[in-house]
Amino acid sequence: MDSMDMASFARVEDVTEDIEDIWAELDDLNDELDGVMDSVGLLLMSDEQSFWPDD
């Protein structure tokens, strides 16, 4: 079997667009996580401040 015999079995797809879509989705998820972390941080800080009495 030479390399020409394998040509009929080979299937090459350009997945560049799919990979770019995945990176875009990951960027969106990272932005969402950043927002959640900021919100949680603010909630924790306000909760900690309410724990200490005002002098």
Secondary structure, DSSP 4 states (H G I P E B T S, - for coil): --HHHHTTT------HHHHHHHHHHHHHHHHHHHHHHHHHHHHHHHHHHHHSPP-
